[in-house]
Amino acid sequence: MAYLRLTQYPSDRVFLHHRLLLTSGRTKMTHINAYVNFSGNCREAMTFYNNCIGGELNMQTIEGSPIEHECPGSMKHQILHASLTKDSLVLMGSDMSGPDGWVQGNNIALSLNCSSEEEIAKFFSTLSAGGTIMHPLSASFWGATFGVFTDKYGIRWMLNYDKNIQ
């Protein structure tokens, strides 16, 4: 059975963007998930995937998020972040696009959730070598260390480390 939760977060609450970590007991595990960017139809696509695969679908609109004021009013109902989870499967998506805009083919990234500050720093440094850093590692509004780059092979990576996940 499919489950959908559309979340509006109050502006004073931390947005839990990447708190979907696979855990084994109390030990964090490093893992990679697919992150798909859509051209305004993320809600439709993720709902379709949810109907096909099942699991739990969570979506955060731009409206009510900490970056609402940075986006045009026409985007307020678009999806900032969506996650579909079923067992160990995690598919993430968004209507947000990179600095070059949305182009079919550049709309999928690898999201690497790391298990320590040292690990995210090492992976960011080594994987981005020879590539283009789009967002340097920094503290994010959802409470994690986050960075984005395109590696020397043209693959976009999103690295995240949330020290609050035990």
C-alpha positions as CSV (number, residue, x, y, z in Angstrom):
1,M,0.0,0.0,0.0
2,A,1.3,3.5,-0.9
3,Y,1.6,6.2,1.7
4,L,1.9,9.9,1.0
5,R,2.8,12.7,3.5
6,L,3.1,16.3,2.2
7,T,4.8,18.3,4.8
8,Q,4.7,22.0,5.5
9,Y,7.4,22.9,8.0
10,P,7.1,26.0,10.2
11,S,9.8,28.5,9.5
12,D,11.3,28.0,12.9
13,R,11.7,24.2,12.6
14,V,14.8,22.6,11.1
15,F,14.0,21.0,7.8
16,L,15.0,17.3,8.0
17,H,16.2,17.1,4.4
18,H,18.5,14.0,4.5
19,R,17.6,12.2,7.7
20,L,16.8,9.1,5.8
21,L,19.9,7.1,6.7
22,L,20.0,3.4,6.7
23,T,21.0,2.2,10.1
24,S,22.1,-1.1,11.6
25,G,21.2,-0.9,15.2
26,R,22.8,2.3,16.4
27,T,25.6,2.3,13.8
28,K,25.4,4.7,10.8
29,M,26.2,3.2,7.4
30,T,27.5,5.2,4.5
31,H,25.3,4.7,1.4
32,I,24.4,6.1,-2.0
33,N,20.9,7.0,-3.3
34,A,19.7,8.3,-6.6
35,Y,18.4,11.9,-6.5
36,V,16.3,12.9,-9.5
37,N,15.5,16.5,-10.5
38,F,12.3,17.2,-12.4
39,S,11.1,20.1,-14.4
40,G,8.1,21.1,-12.3
41,N,6.5,17.6,-12.2
42,C,8.2,16.0,-9.2
43,R,5.0,15.6,-7.3
44,E,3.4,13.7,-10.3
45,A,6.5,11.6,-10.9
46,M,7.1,10.6,-7.3
47,T,3.4,9.8,-6.8
48,F,3.6,7.6,-9.8
49,Y,6.7,5.8,-8.5
50,N,5.0,5.4,-5.1
51,N,1.9,3.8,-6.7
52,C,4.2,1.4,-8.6
53,I,6.7,0.6,-5.9
54,G,4.7,1.2,-2.7
55,G,6.4,2.5,0.5
56,E,6.2,5.9,2.2
57,L,6.4,9.1,0.2
58,N,7.3,12.4,1.9
59,M,7.3,15.7,0.0
60,Q,8.3,19.2,1.2
61,T,7.1,22.1,-0.9
62,I,9.1,25.3,-1.3
63,E,6.3,27.2,0.4
64,G,7.0,27.1,4.2
65,S,10.6,26.1,3.8
66,P,13.6,28.2,4.9
67,I,14.4,29.1,1.3
68,E,10.9,30.2,0.3
69,H,12.0,33.8,0.2
70,E,14.8,33.0,-2.3
71,C,12.4,31.6,-4.9
72,P,9.8,33.2,-7.2
73,G,6.2,33.0,-5.9
74,S,5.3,30.8,-8.9
75,M,7.5,28.0,-7.4
76,K,5.8,27.9,-4.0
77,H,3.9,24.7,-4.7
78,Q,6.8,23.0,-6.4
79,I,8.7,20.2,-4.5
80,L,11.9,21.2,-2.7
81,H,12.6,17.7,-1.5
82,A,10.8,14.3,-1.9
83,S,11.8,10.9,-0.6
84,L,10.2,7.5,-1.4
85,T,11.3,4.8,1.0
86,K,10.5,1.1,1.0
87,D,12.6,-1.2,3.1
88,S,16.2,-0.3,2.0
89,L,15.1,1.4,-1.2
90,V,15.4,5.3,-1.1
91,L,14.6,7.4,-4.1
92,M,14.8,11.2,-3.7
93,G,13.6,14.0,-6.0
94,S,13.1,17.7,-6.4
95,D,11.8,20.4,-8.7
96,M,14.9,22.4,-8.0
97,S,17.7,22.5,-10.6
98,G,21.3,23.4,-10.7
99,P,22.8,26.7,-12.0
100,D,22.6,25.4,-15.6
101,G,18.8,24.8,-15.3
102,W,17.1,21.5,-16.1
103,V,18.2,19.5,-19.1
104,Q,17.2,15.9,-19.7
105,G,20.3,14.0,-18.9
106,N,21.7,16.3,-16.2
107,N,18.8,15.7,-13.8
108,I,20.2,12.7,-11.8
109,A,22.7,12.9,-9.0
110,L,24.3,10.5,-6.6
111,S,23.5,11.4,-3.0
112,L,26.2,10.1,-0.7
113,N,25.2,10.1,2.9
114,C,28.4,9.9,5.0
115,S,28.9,8.6,8.5
116,S,31.5,11.1,9.9
117,E,33.0,14.6,9.4
118,E,36.2,13.0,8.4
119,E,34.6,10.8,5.8
120,I,32.6,13.6,4.1
121,A,35.7,15.8,4.0
122,K,37.8,12.9,2.4
123,F,35.1,11.9,-0.1
124,F,34.4,15.5,-1.1
125,S,38.1,16.3,-1.6
126,T,38.9,13.1,-3.5
127,L,35.8,12.8,-5.6
128,S,35.7,16.5,-6.6
129,A,39.3,16.6,-7.7
130,G,39.4,17.7,-11.3
131,G,35.7,18.5,-11.3
132,T,33.6,21.5,-10.6
133,I,32.4,22.4,-7.1
134,M,28.9,23.9,-7.2
135,H,28.3,24.2,-3.4
136,P,31.3,23.8,-1.0
137,L,30.9,21.7,2.1
138,S,29.1,23.9,4.6
139,A,26.5,23.8,7.4
140,S,23.0,23.5,5.8
141,F,19.7,24.8,7.1
142,W,18.5,21.2,7.8
143,G,21.4,20.8,10.3
144,A,23.9,18.7,8.3
145,T,27.2,19.3,6.5
146,F,26.4,19.4,2.8
147,G,28.1,20.0,-0.5
148,V,27.6,19.5,-4.3
149,F,30.0,19.0,-7.1
150,T,30.3,17.5,-10.6
151,D,33.2,15.1,-10.8
152,K,35.7,15.0,-13.7
153,Y,33.5,12.5,-15.5
154,G,30.5,14.8,-15.5
155,I,28.6,13.0,-12.6
156,R,26.9,15.2,-10.1
157,W,27.3,14.3,-6.4
158,M,25.5,15.5,-3.4
159,L,27.3,14.7,-0.1
160,N,25.6,14.9,3.3
161,Y,26.6,14.2,6.8
162,D,24.1,14.7,9.7
163,K,25.9,14.4,13.0
164,N,22.5,14.4,14.8
165,I,21.8,10.9,13.4
166,Q,23.1,8.3,15.9
